Amino acid sequence: MNNVLIISGHTDLATSVANKTILETLARRLPEAEIVKLDELYPDFKINVEAEQQRLLRADIIVLQYPLFWYSAPSLLERWMEETFRHGFSHGSTGDKLKGKKLVLSFTTGAPETMYGREGAMGYDIEDFLPCYKATCRLCQMEFAGYVYTGGVSYGNRTSPELIEQQKIASEQHAQRLIELLEKTSYR
Ligand SMILES: Cc1cc2nc3c(=O)[nH]c(=O)nc-3n(C[C@H](O)[C@H](O)[C@H](O)COP(=O)(O)O)c2cc1C
């Protein structure tokens, strides 16, 4: 498989069920992938730009792994992107360092998947929240290679060991779907 870089944007993995399970499954199943936990490295939000840009340079496929917060990525992941995707590096007349790399989104939502849709409670399809990543890929000459998403993994629905176990199983299945997407992306 190509070099895979997984950036975890969860702000506190210690309290996570879904993202934690997904990352643990990926670490086991894709030992060659580089997994970066932003909450461990940068609790102060002070991103080491040089180190993060070096990781990006080594990667063929970049996975953003995060819980949806206010229909967007968590602040820490936004910060990472604001700092590392700099003019002259990722974009601009002399910035082509991400050219040809592939971006994959892997995210979880508290609301169930049935709530995301024009007719659902959210009033928007889940895909309606992705154009900023597609536009970023376009600007940086990257390929948007798709997304994997799991809904219904809310904190409010963790009131018994059985319900927590269900969320872990859904998260393991999420990791499996992500691995399949990465394999497909790698070999084309
Ligand atoms: C600050 C905050 C904002 C959130 N915003 C959303 C949201 O916009 N849509 C949604 O479906 N879930 C939202 N959630 C729920 C999270 O997406 C959900 O708890 C997370 O995916 C579970 O993953 P974890 O177990 O790894 O923490 C939010 C949660 C928090 C704490």
The ligand as a Tripos MOL2 file, in Angstrom:
@<TRIPOS>MOLECULE
LIG
   31    33     1     0     0
SMALL
NO_CHARGES

@<TRIPOS>ATOM
      1 C1        -18.5060   20.3090   20.6760 C.3       1 LIG1
      2 C2        -19.2710   19.2080   20.0070 C.ar      1 LIG1
      3 C3        -19.9370   19.4720   18.8260 C.ar      1 LIG1
      4 C4        -20.6130   18.4490   18.1670 C.ar      1 LIG1
      5 N1        -21.2480   18.7320   16.9950 N.ar      1 LIG1
      6 C5        -21.9060   17.7360   16.3300 C.ar      1 LIG1
      7 C6        -22.5460   17.9980   15.0840 C.ar      1 LIG1
      8 O1        -22.5050   19.0990   14.5320 O.2       1 LIG1
      9 N2        -23.2170   16.9790   14.4830 N.ar      1 LIG1
     10 C7        -23.2880   15.7220   15.0340 C.ar      1 LIG1
     11 O2        -23.9300   14.8520   14.4320 O.2       1 LIG1
     12 N3        -22.6440   15.4470   16.1960 N.ar      1 LIG1
     13 C8        -21.9630   16.4170   16.8530 C.ar      1 LIG1
     14 N4        -21.3000   16.1410   18.0170 N.ar      1 LIG1
     15 C9        -21.2210   14.7370   18.4770 C.3       1 LIG1
     16 C10       -19.8700   14.1080   18.0810 C.3       1 LIG1
     17 O3        -19.7040   14.1020   16.6810 O.3       1 LIG1
     18 C11       -19.7690   12.6840   18.6280 C.3       1 LIG1
     19 O4        -19.8240   12.7840   20.0200 O.3       1 LIG1
     20 C12       -18.4750   12.0150   18.1840 C.3       1 LIG1
     21 O5        -18.5250   11.7330   16.8130 O.3       1 LIG1
     22 C13       -18.2420   10.7370   18.9570 C.3       1 LIG1
     23 O6        -16.9280   10.3240   18.7330 O.3       1 LIG1
     24 P1        -15.9240    9.9580   19.9230 P.3       1 LIG1
     25 O7        -16.4950    8.8080   20.6760 O.co2     1 LIG1
     26 O8        -14.6570    9.6070   19.2330 O.co2     1 LIG1
     27 O9        -15.7710   11.1780   20.7960 O.co2     1 LIG1
     28 C14       -20.6320   17.1360   18.7190 C.ar      1 LIG1
     29 C15       -19.9610   16.8850   19.9170 C.ar      1 LIG1
     30 C16       -19.2740   17.9060   20.5570 C.ar      1 LIG1
     31 C17       -18.5650   17.5960   21.8500 C.3       1 LIG1
@<TRIPOS>BOND
     1     1     2 1
     2     2     3 ar
     3     2    30 ar
     4     3     4 ar
     5     4     5 ar
     6     4    28 ar
     7     5     6 ar
     8     6     7 ar
     9     6    13 1
    10     7     8 2
    11     7     9 ar
    12     9    10 ar
    13    10    11 2
    14    10    12 ar
    15    12    13 ar
    16    13    14 ar
    17    14    15 1
    18    14    28 ar
    19    15    16 1
    20    16    17 1
    21    16    18 1
    22    18    19 1
    23    18    20 1
    24    20    21 1
    25    20    22 1
    26    22    23 1
    27    23    24 1
    28    24    25 2
    29    24    26 1
    30    24    27 1
    31    28    29 ar
    32    29    30 ar
    33    30    31 1
@<TRIPOS>SUBSTRUCTURE
     1 LIG1         1 GROUP 0 **** ****
